[in-house]
């Protein structure tokens, strides 16, 4: 079985309400944070789909959105972007390297899944 992040990662921040590590505000965390692997470890697509976005933002850092049907998969704080918007990716394909770009306190992958535009618990999609 493969996972969205190569290596022996651990979930360091779960889906749900939490204290934001930078702002210290209590707010919803719409994904899970996976950490414990070296910068650059492979981030993999958990689905076949189309890359809708692969770019940098101040908060998400380098980030990617992949869509398939009514699901959107979001990968944030990446060290490298290895796909481009409009590209078709396959399940298990390396799409990025894990990093600590944007508003990040250390090397990790923020992984998020949305169904019909609403964030859902992404844990069932981490391993595929």
Secondary structure, DSSP 4 states (H G I P E B T S, - for coil): --BSB-SS-EEEE-SEEEE-TTT--EEEE-EEEEESS-TTPEEE-SS-EEEEEEEEETTTEEEEEEEETTEEEEEEEEEEE-S-TT-EE-TT-EEEEEB--SS-SSSEEEEEEEETTEEE-THHHHB-
